[in-house]
Structure formats: structure tokens, C-alpha cells
């Protein structure tokens, strides 16, 4: 088994001592993405108090990390979302459907009191397969 940690140049550098992605190659390949929030390259929050804008930014960042590893949202097998206000779930859900389409990975969504960056409304992490044919249903 080989584990590779990566920070694609297509997304802002991590805000701390962690990697954006961990790739596990053991016959098949799994890709684990760290939680992503809506910050730009300068570490500034995108879309203050705007769940739709933050959701688009977060999922666009995730798409760029997946792309850097030869994967897409159709390869996502698990998504975990942390929201600071569960009453705004529908706003996030509408954006998520745009990115995931008809693909429905396993999912966990929880409400948290706050995230590490002031003003962040959500954090999203995913697990995806890379370079494998998998049945869809």
C-alpha cells in the first residue's frame, strides 16, 4: 500500500499543517479530501453570510482537487458536511445537486457551533475513488 499526500497548485495552500488530499493506492485507489471552506488564495472568506456563494466556492475547490487526481464528482463515494446553521441546508443542497447531479454518494451532514475561520458557514470533505470502474445505480 502506498499513501501520497498532496496539495494541488490549482487551489489555495492549506491554512494549517495538513494536506488537501491523501491518496491511498492498494490495488484500487481511494482519495480522501480534507474539509474545505470558502476562502480564497489570500485566506480571505468568500461570500460573507451567503450560503450559496460559499457552497459554490467550496464545491468548486473540491472539484479542482478531484480533477488534479483524475477524479470527478461522479467518483465521490462519501461526503461529509458541517453547517453552522441547519436551517440553511436547502441553500447548500441546491448547490450540491448542481455539482453531484444524479450521483448520490453516502452522506453525513451535521450542525456545528462554529468552524475554524470566522464567518465560514460550511465545511465539506469527501472520499472518492480514482481510476476505477465502479457501478452506478
C-alpha positions as CSV (number, residue, x, y, z in Angstrom):
1,X,0.0,0.0,0.0
2,X,1.2,3.5,-0.9
3,X,-0.1,6.7,0.7
4,X,0.6,10.0,-1.0
5,X,-0.3,13.4,0.4
6,X,-0.9,16.3,-2.0
7,X,-1.7,20.0,-2.2
8,X,-2.6,20.8,-5.8
9,X,-1.4,24.1,-7.1
10,X,-4.9,24.8,-8.5
11,X,-6.3,25.6,-5.0
12,X,-5.1,27.8,-2.2
13,X,-2.5,26.3,0.1
14,X,-3.8,24.7,3.3
15,X,-4.5,27.0,6.2
16,X,-2.5,24.8,8.6
17,X,-0.3,21.8,8.9
18,X,-2.3,19.3,6.8
19,X,-2.7,18.2,3.2
20,X,-5.7,18.8,1.0
21,X,-5.7,15.2,-0.2
22,X,-4.4,11.8,0.8
23,X,-4.3,9.2,-2.0
24,X,-4.2,5.5,-0.9
25,X,-3.1,3.1,-3.6
26,X,-3.7,-0.6,-2.8
27,X,-4.9,-2.3,-6.0
28,X,-7.7,0.3,-6.1
29,X,-7.2,3.9,-5.2
30,X,-9.1,6.0,-2.6
31,X,-8.7,9.7,-2.4
32,X,-9.5,11.4,0.9
33,X,-10.0,15.2,0.8
34,X,-9.6,17.4,3.9
35,X,-12.5,19.7,4.7
36,X,-12.8,22.7,2.5
37,X,-14.2,26.1,3.5
38,X,-14.8,29.2,1.3
39,X,-11.5,31.0,1.4
40,X,-9.6,32.5,-1.5
41,X,-5.8,32.3,-2.2
42,X,-5.2,35.2,0.3
43,X,-7.1,33.3,3.0
44,X,-10.0,35.7,2.9
45,X,-13.5,34.5,3.3
46,X,-15.6,34.4,0.1
47,X,-19.3,35.2,0.3
48,X,-19.8,36.5,3.8
49,X,-23.2,35.3,5.2
50,X,-24.0,33.9,1.7
51,X,-24.5,30.1,1.9
52,X,-25.0,29.8,-1.9
53,X,-21.7,31.7,-2.7
54,X,-19.8,29.8,0.0
55,X,-21.2,26.4,-1.2
56,X,-20.2,27.1,-4.8
57,X,-16.7,28.2,-3.8
58,X,-16.2,25.1,-1.6
59,X,-17.5,22.6,-4.2
60,X,-15.5,24.3,-6.9
61,X,-12.4,23.9,-4.8
62,X,-13.2,20.2,-4.2
63,X,-13.8,19.8,-8.0
64,X,-10.3,21.2,-8.7
65,X,-8.7,18.9,-6.2
66,X,-10.5,15.9,-7.6
67,X,-9.5,17.0,-11.2
68,X,-5.9,17.2,-10.1
69,X,-6.1,13.5,-9.2
70,X,-8.0,12.3,-12.2
71,X,-11.4,12.1,-10.4
72,X,-14.7,13.9,-10.6
73,X,-17.9,14.2,-8.5
74,X,-19.1,11.0,-10.1
75,X,-16.3,9.3,-8.3
76,X,-17.2,10.6,-4.8
77,X,-18.4,7.8,-2.6
78,X,-18.8,9.7,0.7
79,X,-19.4,13.4,1.5
80,X,-19.4,14.9,5.0
81,X,-20.7,18.4,5.6
82,X,-20.5,20.6,8.6
83,X,-23.0,23.5,8.7
84,X,-23.2,26.3,11.2
85,X,-26.9,26.7,10.7
86,X,-29.0,23.6,9.7
87,X,-31.8,26.0,8.7
88,X,-29.7,26.8,5.6
89,X,-29.4,23.2,4.5
90,X,-31.7,23.8,1.5
91,X,-29.4,26.5,0.2
92,X,-26.4,24.2,0.3
93,X,-28.4,21.3,-1.0
94,X,-29.4,23.2,-4.2
95,X,-25.7,23.9,-4.9
96,X,-24.7,20.4,-4.1
97,X,-27.2,19.0,-6.5
98,X,-25.7,21.2,-9.2
99,X,-22.3,19.6,-8.7
100,X,-23.3,16.0,-8.0
101,X,-26.2,15.7,-10.5
102,X,-27.8,12.3,-10.3
103,X,-24.9,10.8,-8.3
104,X,-25.9,10.2,-4.7
105,X,-22.9,9.3,-2.6
106,X,-23.2,8.3,1.1
107,X,-23.6,11.5,3.1
108,X,-23.4,12.9,6.6
109,X,-24.5,16.4,7.5
110,X,-24.2,17.8,11.0
111,X,-24.6,21.2,12.6
112,X,-21.7,22.7,14.5
113,X,-21.5,25.8,16.6
114,X,-18.6,27.3,14.5
115,X,-15.8,26.5,12.1
116,X,-12.1,27.5,12.4
117,X,-12.5,30.5,10.2
118,X,-14.8,33.3,11.4
119,X,-17.8,33.7,9.1
120,X,-17.4,30.3,7.4
121,X,-20.9,28.7,7.1
122,X,-19.9,25.3,6.0
123,X,-17.0,22.8,5.6
124,X,-17.1,19.9,3.3
125,X,-14.9,16.8,3.0
126,X,-15.2,13.9,0.6
127,X,-13.8,10.4,-0.2
128,X,-13.6,9.4,-3.8
129,X,-12.3,6.5,-5.9
130,X,-9.7,7.2,-8.6
131,X,-9.1,5.4,-11.8
132,X,-11.6,2.6,-11.2
133,X,-14.7,1.4,-13.0
134,X,-17.5,1.4,-10.4
135,X,-21.1,0.5,-10.9
136,X,-23.6,3.4,-10.6
137,X,-27.2,2.9,-9.6
